[in-house]
């Protein structure tokens, strides 16, 4: 009897229309959420691409600094043409490289950066000689470290 009254009064049609509108609203809400999620993902991709573009514009040292990673590079190597036993390497490094060296026993925070890097460099040279079976105690000169600027030294 209830259905009959609804049908006669037109309430059944109104309920059907309300149900159709609610179903449409649910579908539209789902579509809106999908579009919002796509927008969020697109913004994230755009931001990531911008960050990658910014990183690509940086020098290797700047990139390492931005990522808080240790970095060192040989900027220049010169050999004395009159005496090949004499020459120099110009090294450049960042603070994270020095921190890593300190953590690995090459010095302390109170030591000048150049001395810390020099200890590491001497160790590298010593290990290269040892690996090649060369005399590590031979008199092949000395290592002279001349600070050029913060984070750069000339090693000869």
C-alpha positions in Angstrom: 0.0 0.0 0.0 2.9 2.3 0.7 4.2 1.9 -2.8 0.8 2.6 -4.2 0.5 5.9 -2.3 4.0 6.9 -3.4 3.1 6.1 -7.0 -0.1 8.1 -6.9 1.4 11.1 -5.1 4.4 11.1 -7.4 6.7 10.5 -4.5 8.1 7.4 -6.1 9.3 9.5 -9.1 10.8 12.0 -6.7 12.6 9.3 -4.8 13.9 7.8 -8.1 15.1 11.3 -9.2 16.8 11.8 -5.8 18.5 8.4 -6.1 19.6 9.2 -9.7 20.9 12.6 -8.5 22.7 11.0 -5.6 24.3 8.4 -7.9 25.4 11.1 -10.2 26.8 13.1 -7.3 28.8 10.1 -6.1 30.2 9.5 -9.6 31.1 13.2 -10.0 32.7 13.2 -6.5 34.8 10.2 -7.6 35.8 12.0 -10.8 36.7 15.1 -8.9 38.9 13.1 -6.5 40.6 11.4 -9.5 41.2 14.8 -11.2 42.6 16.2 -7.9 44.9 13.2 -7.5 46.1 13.7 -11.1 46.8 17.4 -10.4 48.7 16.5 -7.2 50.8 13.9 -9.1 51.4 16.4 -12.0 52.5 19.1 -9.5 54.9 16.6 -7.8 56.3 15.6 -11.2 56.7 19.3 -12.1 58.5 20.1 -8.8 60.8 17.1 -9.2 61.6 18.1 -12.8 62.4 21.7 -11.6 64.6 20.3 -8.8 66.5 18.1 -11.3 66.9 21.0 -13.7 68.3 23.2 -10.8 70.7 20.3 -9.9 71.8 20.0 -13.5 72.8 23.6 -13.5 75.0 23.2 -10.5 78.7 22.3 -10.5 79.6 18.9 -9.1 80.8 20.5 -5.9 77.6 22.6 -5.6 75.5 19.5 -6.2 77.4 17.6 -3.5 77.0 20.5 -1.1 73.3 20.7 -1.8 73.0 16.9 -1.2 75.3 17.2 1.9 77.6 14.6 0.3 81.4 14.4 0.6 83.2 15.7 -2.6 86.9 16.1 -3.7 88.4 16.8 -7.1 91.8 17.2 -8.6 91.6 20.6 -10.3 95.1 20.7 -11.8 98.3 18.6 -12.0 101.7 20.1 -13.0 105.0 18.4 -13.4 108.3 20.3 -13.2 109.9 19.7 -16.7 113.4 20.0 -15.2 112.8 17.5 -12.5 109.9 15.1 -12.9 110.0 14.1 -9.2 108.6 17.6 -8.4 105.1 18.6 -9.3 101.8 19.5 -7.7 98.2 18.6 -7.5 95.6 21.3 -6.9 92.7 19.8 -4.9 89.3 21.1 -4.1 86.9 19.7 -1.5 83.9 20.5 0.5 83.2 20.5 4.2 81.4 17.1 4.0 84.6 15.5 2.7 86.6 16.9 5.6 83.9 15.7 8.1 84.2 12.2 6.5 87.9 12.3 6.9 87.6 13.4 10.5 85.2 10.5 11.2 87.7 8.1 9.7 90.6 9.3 11.9 92.4 11.8 9.7 92.1 14.7 12.2 89.9 16.6 14.5 87.6 19.6 14.1 90.4 21.8 15.6 92.8 20.8 12.8 93.0 23.0 9.6 91.2 21.5 6.7 94.4 21.5 4.6 96.2 19.3 7.2 93.4 16.8 7.3 93.3 16.5 3.6 97.1 16.3 3.5 97.0 13.3 5.9 94.5 11.6 3.7 96.5 12.4 0.5 99.7 11.1 2.0 97.9 7.9 2.9 96.5 7.5 -0.6 100.0 8.0 -2.1 101.5 5.5 0.4 98.9 2.9 -0.4 99.4 3.3 -4.1 103.2 2.7 -3.7 102.5 -0.3 -1.5 100.0 -1.8 -4.0 102.6 -1.4 -6.8 105.3 -3.1 -4.7 107.3 0.2 -4.6 109.5 1.2 -1.6 107.2 3.3 0.6 110.2 4.6 2.5 112.1 5.9 -0.5 113.3 9.4 -0.5 111.1 10.8 -3.2 110.8 14.3 -2.0 108.2 15.8 0.3 104.6 16.9 0.1 104.1 20.6 0.5 100.5 21.9 1.1 99.9 25.5 0.2 96.3 26.7 1.1 94.9 28.7 -1.8 91.5 29.5 -0.3 89.0 27.8 1.9 88.4 24.3 0.5 91.4 24.5 -2.0 95.0 23.8 -1.6 98.0 23.3 -3.9 99.8 20.0 -3.0 103.4 19.7 -4.4 
